[in-house]
Amino acid sequence: MKQKHLILLGLLTLVSCVPQRKFDDLQKSYNDQFKKNADCQKNNLDLQEKVDHDTKSISDQQAKIESLNRDTALQGTSLRKLTDLNTEINNAYQKLLDKEKEIESGNQLKTAEISGQLEETQHKLNEKEVELTNKEDSLNKINTQLITTRQSLDSREKKVKELSDILNKKDSTVKALRNTISDALLGFKDKGLTVSVKDGKVYVSVQDKLLFQSGKYSLNSDGKDALLQLSNALLQMPDISVMVEGHTDSIPFKGNGILVDNLDLSAKRATEVARILTTEGKIAPSKVIAAGRGDTEPVASNSTPEGRAQNRRTEIILTPNLGELYKVLNQN
């Protein structure tokens, strides 16, 4: 406003000093200046308003900038934390990679070691398989041998049973034969006759006093009766073989021209007994054998009369037919 008054005062001064035309020009100029001033004031107001607006906008922007700065600071902190975390993660990852390489290297060594062990184990397993195969083959052979042996054993057991049955039958036959002969010759037991069983055979032992006179080979009547009774008993048992053995003591026999020694005497006595059994006793000659033993098989000492008397004897050995037993033995 003070500026306006100064301009107006200047204009009045000019009016009082200048002509009308100039006044009009001045008036016009004033008006133009006033208008420009008004326009300037308006522009100033617009500018002030704009400045205020821009100032507010700047304040808002500054506030946003400050907020952004704060956010940036926070983001920076977060970024640094994330960066640190990322670094830690990378370090951990690298450690994991290193550990993985270490493990991989160790695994390669371990794998090589295990592979070696597996190869060795496989080799041993192959050896065991070969050994097992050999043992199986051996076992199969043994089983085959066992089967063969079992079959042979079964066959042998069968044969043994057959033999046992035959032996039992023979023993029963021998026992029955002994009892039959003992019963048949019961009346002669007190006259120097005995009946016994030895080696599966029945032995009828007759001392010389019952059969012969000293140094003779002709049978006495009591001796002949004993032989005939024996023959009657043997006829009831046709499967019996008869061996007649003559025995003497050790005193040398004085020959009489026909008989030379004890062997001749024992043989002649055995022949006489065999003849009675086959001729008068009706026993088949094919079943009777006579043999002289002389003094070779004494049953007592020849140093005493009693012992010599026991040695002077005739033994009639009765043997059951063992053909069935021999057949089984020959089959084996």
Phi, psi and chi 1 to 4 in degrees:
 res  aa     phi    psi   chi1   chi2   chi3   chi4
   1 MET       -  -40.0  -69.7  -62.3  -67.1      -
   2 LYS   -61.3  -34.3 -174.8  177.4  179.4 -179.8
   3 GLN   -67.2  -40.6 -174.3  179.5    5.3      -
   4 LYS   -61.2  -43.8  -69.7 -180.0  179.8 -178.8
   5 HIS   -63.6  -37.3  -71.2  155.5      -      -
   6 LEU   -66.0  -39.9  -71.4  175.1      -      -
   7 ILE   -65.3  -43.0  -66.9  171.8      -      -
   8 LEU   -64.0  -40.0 -179.1   58.0      -      -
   9 LEU   -64.3  -36.2 -179.7   59.5      -      -
  10 GLY   -67.3  -39.2      -      -      -      -
  11 LEU   -66.6  -40.1  -71.0  174.5      -      -
  12 LEU   -65.6  -36.8  -70.4  175.0      -      -
  13 THR   -64.3  -41.2  -59.2      -      -      -
  14 LEU   -66.7  -34.6  -71.1  173.5      -      -
  15 VAL   -66.5  -39.8  170.0      -      -      -
  16 SER   -72.4  -15.3   60.7      -      -      -
  17 CYS  -110.3  -17.9  -65.8      -      -      -
  18 VAL  -115.4  165.6  -64.3      -      -      -
  19 PRO   -76.3  174.4    0.4    0.3      -      -
  20 GLN   -62.1  -43.1 -176.4   65.8   38.7      -
  21 ARG   -61.3  -42.1 -172.1  178.0   58.6   81.9
  22 LYS   -68.7  -30.3  -70.1 -175.9  178.6 -178.1
  23 PHE   -66.0  -41.6  177.0   80.1      -      -
  24 ASP   -64.5  -40.8  -67.8  -25.2      -      -
  25 ASP   -62.6  -41.7  -69.5  -23.3      -      -
  26 LEU   -64.6  -42.6  -70.4  170.4      -      -
  27 GLN   -58.0  -43.9 -175.8   67.5   38.7      -
  28 LYS   -64.3  -43.6 -177.0  175.1  179.1  -59.4
  29 SER   -62.5  -38.2  177.7      -      -      -
  30 TYR   -62.4  -46.7  170.3   78.4      -      -
  31 ASN   -61.5  -41.5  -70.0  -27.6      -      -
  32 ASP   -63.2  -40.8  -70.3  -22.4      -      -
  33 GLN   -67.0  -38.6  -69.7  -64.8  -33.6      -
  34 PHE   -63.3  -40.8 -174.5   80.6      -      -
  35 LYS   -64.6  -45.4 -178.1  178.2  179.4 -177.6
  36 LYS   -60.4  -37.1  -72.0 -179.4  178.9 -180.0
  37 ASN   -65.4  -42.8 -175.0   46.0      -      -
  38 ALA   -61.9  -41.5      -      -      -      -
  39 ASP   -64.5  -38.6  -70.4  -23.4      -      -
  40 CYS   -64.3  -41.8  -74.6      -      -      -
  41 GLN   -62.7  -41.8  -72.3 -179.1   -5.0      -
  42 LYS   -62.5  -44.8 -176.5  176.8 -179.5  -56.2
  43 ASN   -62.2  -36.3  -72.9  -26.1      -      -
  44 ASN   -63.1  -43.8  -74.5  -23.3      -      -
  45 LEU   -62.1  -44.2  -68.0  174.0      -      -
  46 ASP   -61.4  -42.8  -67.7  -22.0      -      -
  47 LEU   -65.2  -39.4  -72.3  173.5      -      -
  48 GLN   -63.5  -42.6 -175.8   65.5   43.5      -
  49 GLU   -61.9  -41.5 -176.9  178.8   -5.2      -
  50 LYS   -66.4  -40.9 -173.8  175.6 -178.5 -179.3
  51 VAL   -61.6  -44.6  167.6      -      -      -
  52 ASP   -60.0  -41.8  -67.4  -19.5      -      -
  53 HIS   -64.4  -45.1 -179.9  -89.8      -      -
  54 ASP   -65.6  -36.5  -70.6  -19.3      -      -
  55 THR   -62.2  -45.2  -60.2      -      -      -
  56 LYS   -61.8  -42.5 -175.7  177.5 -177.6  -58.0
  57 SER   -62.5  -39.8  178.4      -      -      -
  58 ILE   -64.2  -42.1  -71.8  170.8      -      -
  59 SER   -60.5  -42.9  -63.3      -      -      -
  60 ASP   -62.4  -42.8  -67.3  -20.3      -      -
  61 GLN   -63.9  -41.6  -68.4  -61.8  -35.4      -
  62 GLN   -62.2  -41.1  -72.7  178.1  -15.3      -
  63 ALA   -61.2  -43.1      -      -      -      -
  64 LYS   -63.0  -41.2  -70.5 -178.7  178.4 -179.3
  65 ILE   -61.3  -44.4  -71.6  171.7      -      -
  66 GLU   -61.7  -42.6  -69.4  176.6   -1.6      -
  67 SER   -62.3  -43.0  176.4      -      -      -
  68 LEU   -64.1  -38.2  -72.6  173.8      -      -
  69 ASN   -61.6  -42.9  -73.8  -26.5      -      -
  70 ARG   -62.3  -46.1  -72.3 -168.1  -59.2  -88.7
  71 ASP   -60.7  -39.4  -68.3  -17.9      -      -
  72 THR   -63.9  -41.0  -61.1      -      -      -
  73 ALA   -61.4  -45.2      -      -      -      -
  74 LEU   -62.9  -44.5  -67.2  174.0      -      -
  75 GLN   -63.1  -37.6  -68.3  -65.0  -29.7      -
  76 GLY   -62.7  -44.1      -      -      -      -
  77 THR   -60.9  -45.8  -58.2      -      -      -
  78 SER   -62.1  -40.5  -62.1      -      -      -
  79 LEU   -63.4  -42.8  180.0   59.8      -      -
  80 ARG   -62.2  -41.8  -74.2 -168.2  -62.0  -86.9
  81 LYS   -62.9  -43.3  -69.2 -178.8  178.5  179.6
  82 LEU   -64.3  -38.6  -70.9  174.6      -      -
  83 THR   -63.3  -45.6  -59.3      -      -      -
  84 ASP   -60.9  -43.7  -66.1  -20.2      -      -
  85 LEU   -62.7  -41.4 -179.1   59.8      -      -
  86 ASN   -62.3  -40.4 -174.7   61.5      -      -
  87 THR   -62.1  -45.1  -59.1      -      -      -
  88 GLU   -60.9  -42.3  -68.2  178.6    0.8      -
  89 ILE   -63.0  -43.6  -68.8  174.3      -      -
  90 ASN   -62.0  -42.0  -73.2  -27.0      -      -
  91 ASN   -62.6  -44.9  -68.5  -25.2      -      -
  92 ALA   -62.9  -40.6      -      -      -      -
  93 TYR   -62.7  -42.7  179.6   69.7      -      -
  94 GLN   -62.6  -41.8 -172.4   61.3   41.8      -
  95 LYS   -61.0  -40.1  -71.0 -179.3  179.2  179.8
  96 LEU   -63.3  -42.0  -73.1  174.7      -      -
  97 LEU   -60.4  -45.9  -69.7  178.2      -      -
  98 ASP   -61.2  -43.2  -64.9  -19.5      -      -
  99 LYS   -64.7  -38.9 -169.9   66.2  176.0  177.9
 100 GLU   -63.2  -42.3 -177.2 -179.4    2.1      -
 101 LYS   -62.2  -42.4  -69.4 -179.7 -179.7  178.8
 102 GLU   -61.9  -45.7 -179.8 -177.8   -7.2      -
 103 ILE   -63.9  -41.7  -67.5  174.5      -      -
 104 GLU   -62.4  -42.5 -177.0  177.6   -3.2      -
 105 SER   -63.3  -46.3  176.3      -      -      -
 106 GLY   -62.3  -39.2      -      -      -      -
 107 ASN   -65.0  -36.3  -75.5  -19.5      -      -
 108 GLN   -62.1  -45.1  -70.2  176.5   -8.6      -
 109 LEU   -63.1  -45.0  -65.0  175.7      -      -
 110 LYS   -64.0  -40.0 -168.6   67.2  176.2  178.0
 111 THR   -63.5  -42.3  -60.2      -      -      -
 112 ALA   -61.8  -42.8      -      -      -      -
 113 GLU   -63.6  -45.6 -179.7 -178.5   -5.2      -
 114 ILE   -64.0  -39.2  -67.3  174.4      -      -
 115 SER   -61.6  -42.3  -62.9      -      -      -
 116 GLY   -61.2  -43.9      -      -      -      -
 117 GLN   -63.2  -40.0  -67.5  176.1   -7.6      -
 118 LEU   -64.5  -41.5  -73.8  175.8      -      -
 119 GLU   -63.0  -43.0  -69.6  179.0   -0.9      -
 120 GLU   -63.5  -43.2 -177.2  179.3   -2.3      -
 121 THR   -63.4  -41.4  -58.4      -      -      -
 122 GLN   -63.1  -39.8 -175.0   63.7   43.0      -
 123 HIS   -61.7  -46.6  179.2   68.6      -      -
 124 LYS   -63.0  -39.1  -69.5 -178.3  178.8  179.7
 125 LEU   -63.6  -41.1 -178.9   59.7      -      -
 126 ASN   -61.8  -42.3  -68.4  -23.6      -      -
 127 GLU   -62.1  -42.3  -69.6 -179.8  -11.1      -
 128 LYS   -64.0  -38.0  -69.3  -64.6 -176.4 -177.7
 129 GLU   -65.0  -42.4  -73.0  178.9   -8.8      -
 130 VAL   -62.5  -44.6  172.3      -      -      -
 131 GLU   -61.8  -42.0 -177.3  179.6   -4.3      -
 132 LEU   -64.1  -40.9 -179.9   60.2      -      -
 133 THR   -61.8  -44.2  -60.0      -      -      -
 134 ASN   -61.7  -42.0  -66.9  -25.3      -      -
 135 LYS   -66.0  -37.2  -72.8 -174.7  177.3 -179.3
 136 GLU   -64.4  -43.0  -73.4  178.6  -11.1      -
 137 ASP   -61.2  -44.6  -67.0  -20.6      -      -
 138 SER   -61.8  -41.6  177.5      -      -      -
 139 LEU   -64.6  -39.8 -177.9   60.2      -      -
 140 ASN   -62.4  -42.1  -70.1  -26.2      -      -
 141 LYS   -62.2  -43.5  -68.4  179.9 -179.0  179.0
 142 ILE   -62.6  -41.4  -67.7  174.3      -      -
 143 ASN   -62.4  -41.3  -73.8  -27.1      -      -
 144 THR   -62.8  -45.3  -58.8      -      -      -
 145 GLN   -62.4  -38.4  -66.7  175.6   -4.1      -
 146 LEU   -64.1  -41.4 -177.3   60.8      -      -
 147 ILE   -63.3  -45.3  -67.7  173.0      -      -
 148 THR   -61.6  -44.1  -56.9      -      -      -
 149 THR   -63.5  -41.2  -56.7      -      -      -
 150 ARG   -62.2  -43.4  172.1   55.0   64.3 -176.1
 151 GLN   -63.0  -43.2  -68.1  174.3  -13.3      -
 152 SER   -63.1  -40.9  176.2      -      -      -
 153 LEU   -64.5  -41.2 -178.0   60.1      -      -
 154 ASP   -61.2  -42.2  -69.1  -19.3      -      -
 155 SER   -64.2  -42.0  177.1      -      -      -
 156 ARG   -64.8  -40.8  -72.1  176.7 -179.4  -87.4
 157 GLU   -60.7  -38.2  -72.3  179.0  -10.6      -
 158 LYS   -64.7  -43.5 -178.6  178.9  178.9 -178.3
 159 LYS   -65.2  -41.4  -62.5  -61.4 -177.8 -178.1
 160 VAL   -61.0  -40.8  167.9      -      -      -
 161 LYS   -64.0  -41.0 -174.5  177.1 -175.7  -54.8
 162 GLU   -61.8  -45.3  -68.5  178.1    1.8      -
 163 LEU   -62.5  -41.9  -71.0  173.0      -      -
 164 SER   -61.8  -42.5  178.2      -      -      -
 165 ASP   -63.1  -41.8  -67.6  -19.0      -      -
 166 ILE   -66.9  -42.0  -67.0  172.4      -      -
 167 LEU   -64.5  -41.7  -70.7  174.7      -      -
 168 ASN   -61.4  -40.9  -69.9  -26.0      -      -
 169 LYS   -64.3  -41.8 -179.6  179.0  179.3 -178.6
 170 LYS   -63.1  -44.5 -178.8 -178.7   73.1   66.9
 171 ASP   -60.5  -40.0  -70.0  -19.0      -      -
 172 SER   -65.3  -39.0  -62.7      -      -      -
 173 THR   -66.2  -43.1  -58.8      -      -      -
 174 VAL   -63.9  -42.3  169.7      -      -      -
 175 LYS   -62.3  -44.7 -176.6  178.2  179.7 -179.9
 176 ALA   -64.7  -38.3      -      -      -      -
 177 LEU   -64.5  -45.1  176.1   61.2      -      -
 178 ARG   -59.5  -45.1 -178.5 -164.8   62.4 -171.9
 179 ASN   -63.5  -41.0  -66.3  -24.8      -      -
 180 THR   -64.2  -45.5  -60.3      -      -      -
 181 ILE   -66.8  -40.7  -61.2  -57.7      -      -
 182 SER   -61.2  -43.1  -65.4      -      -      -
 183 ASP   -65.8  -38.7  -67.7  -18.0      -      -
 184 ALA   -68.8  -32.7      -      -      -      -
 185 LEU  -108.0   21.5  -59.0  175.8      -      -
 186 LEU   -57.5  -34.2 -175.9   61.2      -      -
 187 GLY   -74.5   -8.5      -      -      -      -
 188 PHE  -109.3    3.8  -61.3   93.5      -      -
 189 LYS   -66.7  -29.6  -74.6 -172.8  177.0 -178.8
 190 ASP   -85.9    3.3  -66.4  -25.7      -      -
 191 LYS  -112.9   21.4  -62.9 -179.2 -179.8 -179.0
 192 GLY    93.7   25.7      -      -      -      -
 193 LEU  -118.8  130.0 -174.7  148.7      -      -
 194 THR  -129.8  151.3   60.5      -      -      -
 195 VAL  -123.8  126.0  179.7      -      -      -
 196 SER  -143.2  167.8   62.4      -      -      -
 197 VAL  -118.9  130.3  174.2      -      -      -
 198 LYS  -148.9  129.8 -177.8  172.6   66.1  174.4
 199 ASP    55.3   38.7  -61.5  -30.9      -      -
 200 GLY    75.6   16.1      -      -      -      -
 201 LYS  -128.4  156.2  -58.1  175.0 -177.3  179.4
 202 VAL  -101.1  123.6  175.7      -      -      -
 203 TYR  -105.2  120.6  -77.6   72.1      -      -
 204 VAL  -104.2  104.9  179.6      -      -      -
 205 SER  -102.5  122.5 -178.9      -      -      -
 206 VAL  -121.0  119.9 -173.8      -      -      -
 207 GLN   -69.3  154.6  -67.3 -175.9    4.6      -
 208 ASP   -60.2  -30.9  -80.0   -1.5      -      -
 209 LYS   -61.6  -23.4   65.8 -179.9 -178.3  179.1
 210 LEU   -85.0  -30.5  177.2   61.5      -      -
 211 LEU  -102.7  -44.4  -64.2  175.7      -      -
 212 PHE  -132.3  157.2  -53.4  102.0      -      -
 213 GLN   -81.6  160.7  -64.9  179.0    1.3      -
 214 SER   -59.1  128.2  177.9      -      -      -
 215 GLY    74.1    3.7      -      -      -      -
 216 LYS  -108.7  164.7  -54.8  -64.5 -178.1  178.9
 217 TYR  -127.4    6.6   54.5   85.0      -      -
 218 SER   -84.3  134.2  -62.4      -      -      -
 219 LEU   -71.8  142.5  -74.7  167.7      -      -
 220 ASN   -77.9  164.1  -64.1  -32.3      -      -
 221 SER   -66.2  -39.7   59.5      -      -      -
 222 ASP   -66.4  -38.3  -72.2  -17.2      -      -
 223 GLY   -64.6  -40.9      -      -      -      -
 224 LYS   -64.5  -40.4 -177.4 -178.4  -68.6 -172.3
 225 ASP   -61.0  -41.6  -70.7  -19.9      -      -
 226 ALA   -62.4  -41.6      -      -      -      -
 227 LEU   -67.4  -36.5  -66.3  176.9      -      -
 228 LEU   -69.1  -38.5  -68.2  177.0      -      -
 229 GLN   -65.1  -39.0  -69.8 -168.5   35.8      -
 230 LEU   -62.0  -41.6  175.1   61.0      -      -
 231 SER   -62.5  -42.4  -62.3      -      -      -
 232 ASN   -59.6  -38.8  -69.9  -27.7      -      -
 233 ALA   -69.3  -38.9      -      -      -      -
 234 LEU   -70.7  -27.7  -67.9  177.0      -      -
 235 LEU   -64.4  -23.0  -70.7  174.8      -      -
 236 GLN   -79.8   -8.7  -52.2  -58.2  -41.5      -
 237 MET  -131.7   83.3  -52.6  177.7   74.8      -
 238 PRO   -70.5  -16.7   24.7  -34.1      -      -
 239 ASP   -92.2   36.0  -70.3  -27.5      -      -
 240 ILE  -114.5  129.9  -57.5  -61.1      -      -
 241 SER   -95.8  146.9  -61.8      -      -      -
 242 VAL  -122.5  125.0 -179.6      -      -      -
 243 MET  -116.0  122.2  166.8   67.9   78.4      -
 244 VAL  -105.6  119.7 -179.0      -      -      -
 245 GLU  -118.0  127.1  -68.1 -177.0  -10.5      -
 246 GLY   -96.3  136.6      -      -      -      -
 247 HIS  -130.4  148.0  -61.5  -90.4      -      -
 248 THR  -128.4  173.5   66.2      -      -      -
 249 ASP   -86.3 -172.9   57.2   24.1      -      -
 250 SER   -89.6   -3.1   61.0      -      -      -
 251 ILE   -71.5  127.0  -63.2  176.4      -      -
 252 PRO   -59.8  137.0  -23.2   33.7      -      -
 253 PHE   -82.5  132.4  174.0   71.3      -      -
 254 LYS   -85.8  110.2  -64.7  178.8 -179.4 -179.4
 255 GLY   -60.4  152.5      -      -      -      -
 256 ASN  -119.8   22.1   57.2    9.1      -      -
 257 GLY   100.6  -43.6      -      -      -      -
 258 ILE   -90.4  -46.7  -61.8  176.5      -      -
 259 LEU   -98.6  132.5  -57.4  179.1      -      -
 260 VAL   -95.7  -43.5  177.5      -      -      -
 261 ASP  -149.5 -170.5   52.2   20.6      -      -
 262 ASN   -62.0  -34.0  -76.9  -26.3      -      -
 263 LEU   -65.3  -42.5 -178.4   60.0      -      -
 264 ASP   -62.5  -43.0  -81.7  -10.0      -      -
 265 LEU   -62.8  -45.5  179.4   60.9      -      -
 266 SER   -65.4  -38.1   64.3      -      -      -
 267 ALA   -68.0  -41.4      -      -      -      -
 268 LYS   -65.5  -40.7 -174.8   61.1  176.2  175.2
 269 ARG   -64.4  -41.6  -73.7  178.2  171.8  178.4
 270 ALA   -62.8  -37.9      -      -      -      -
 271 THR   -66.0  -40.1  -57.6      -      -      -
 272 GLU   -62.9  -43.2  -72.7  -61.6  -44.4      -
 273 VAL   -62.8  -45.2  171.3      -      -      -
 274 ALA   -61.9  -37.1      -      -      -      -
 275 ARG   -64.7  -43.3 -177.1  177.1  -69.5  110.2
 276 ILE   -62.4  -42.4  -67.1  -61.4      -      -
 277 LEU   -62.8  -37.0  -66.4  175.6      -      -
 278 THR   -88.3  -32.7   56.4      -      -      -
 279 THR   -86.4  -62.8   56.7      -      -      -
 280 GLU   -83.0  -30.3  -62.1 -175.9   29.7      -
 281 GLY   -84.7   -8.5      -      -      -      -
 282 LYS    65.9   20.1  -52.9  -60.9 -178.7 -178.2
 283 ILE   -81.1  137.7  -62.7  176.9      -      -
 284 ALA   -57.9  127.0      -      -      -      -
 285 PRO   -56.7  -29.2  -25.5   35.5      -      -
 286 SER   -65.5  -16.8   60.0      -      -      -
 287 LYS   -98.8   -2.4  -66.3 -177.0  178.7 -179.6
 288 VAL  -116.5  131.7 -179.1      -      -      -
 289 ILE  -127.2  138.6  -61.6  174.0      -      -
 290 ALA  -116.0  139.8      -      -      -      -
 291 ALA  -147.9  142.4      -      -      -      -
 292 GLY  -103.6  128.0      -      -      -      -
 293 ARG  -105.2  -11.1  -59.6  -66.3 -173.9 -179.6
 294 GLY    61.4 -137.4      -      -      -      -
 295 ASP  -103.6   24.2   57.4    0.9      -      -
 296 THR   -79.8  -19.0   59.1      -      -      -
 297 GLU  -129.5   68.8  -64.6 -175.9    3.7      -
 298 PRO   -71.1  151.0   27.7  -34.7      -      -
 299 VAL  -107.7   -6.0  -66.2      -      -      -
 300 ALA  -149.7  173.3      -      -      -      -
 301 SER   -73.7  137.2  174.3      -      -      -
 302 ASN   -85.0    7.3  -76.2  -55.5      -      -
 303 SER   -85.5   -9.1   61.0      -      -      -
 304 THR  -125.6  154.5   63.1      -      -      -
 305 PRO   -60.3  -38.5  -26.3   35.9      -      -
 306 GLU   -64.6  -42.4  -67.9   79.4   11.4      -
 307 GLY   -65.9  -41.3      -      -      -      -
 308 ARG   -65.4  -35.2  -71.0 -166.2  -64.9  -87.6
 309 ALA   -63.7  -37.6      -      -      -      -
 310 GLN   -70.4  -31.7  -66.5 -178.4   39.9      -
 311 ASN   -74.5  -26.9  -69.1  -28.5      -      -
 312 ARG   -81.3   97.2  -66.2 -169.5  -58.9  -87.9
 313 ARG  -153.6  163.6   69.4 -164.1 -173.6  -80.5
 314 THR  -122.5  125.8  -61.4      -      -      -
 315 GLU  -107.6  127.1  -70.7 -175.5  -18.5      -
 316 ILE  -107.0  109.6  -57.3  171.0      -      -
 317 ILE  -100.1  118.9  -55.3  169.6      -      -
 318 LEU  -103.7  122.8  -51.9  176.7      -      -
 319 THR  -121.3  121.4  -55.0      -      -      -
 320 PRO   -62.8  154.2  -20.8   32.9      -      -
 321 ASN   -64.8  117.1 -175.5    0.2      -      -
 322 LEU  -104.0   20.6  -58.1  178.8      -      -
 323 GLY   -57.9  -41.8      -      -      -      -
 324 GLU   -64.1  -39.7 -172.0  176.2    0.0      -
 325 LEU   -66.0  -44.3  175.9   62.2      -      -
 326 TYR   -63.7  -35.3  -68.5  144.8      -      -
 327 LYS   -61.7  -44.8 -178.7  179.4  178.3 -178.6
 328 VAL   -64.8  -42.2  174.8      -      -      -
 329 LEU   -61.4  -42.8  -69.1  174.5      -      -
 330 ASN   -65.1  -36.1  -70.4  -27.3      -      -
 331 GLN   -62.7  -34.6  -71.8  176.5   -9.1      -
 332 ASN   -74.7      -  -71.0  -29.6      -      -
